[in-house]
C-alpha cells in the first residue's frame, strides 16, 4: 500500500468492501495529517480520518 512508504507508517490495511483502512504509525515520526496528505498525493484518492465514535460494533 502506498501509505506504507511514508516515514513513520508501520503498517496499513485497507478493506475494499468497507472502503476504509487502518494505519499504525509512530507518532514521533509522523501524524495523520502528514500521511493522509502523502497518501492523497501518491494515489490521487481522497482520504480522511474516520470518526471512531461513530464506529459500528463488529
N, C-alpha and C positions, 0 to 999 in steps of 0.2 A: 504494500500500500504506500502511496506517495508520502503520506504524512510521517511514516517511519523514517524518512530521510531527513527530517527536521531534527537539529541538535536538541537533545533533551527528551525526545519522544522515545519511550522504552518499548511500547507495544501499541498496536492499533488493530481493531477488529471492525468489520462492517457487516451488517445484516441487510441484504438486498430486500428481503420481504418486509422488514420494518422500516427500511430507508433510514437507518440510524446506525451509529457506530459508537465505539467506546475507545478512548485514548488514555493510556497510562503514561505519565510523564514525570520528569524530575523537576519540581518547582524551583530548584536552584538554577536550572539551565534554560527553562522556557516557561511560558504561560499560555493559557488558552487563546488569548488574542493573537499571539505570535504564531502558534501552529495552525489556527484557523486561517489566518491571512496567508500563510505559506501553502496550505492545502488548496485554497481557492486559486492562488497564483499558479500552482503546479498543474491543477486539473481543469480549471475553468468552471468548476461546480461551486455553487454557493454552500457554505457551511455555517452552522450556528450552534451555540450551546443549547441543550435541551433543559427545560426547567425540571429538575429532578423531583420537585414536589408534586409535579403532575404525572409522575411515572405510574403506569398501571401495574398492579400486582401480577406476579407470574403465576 
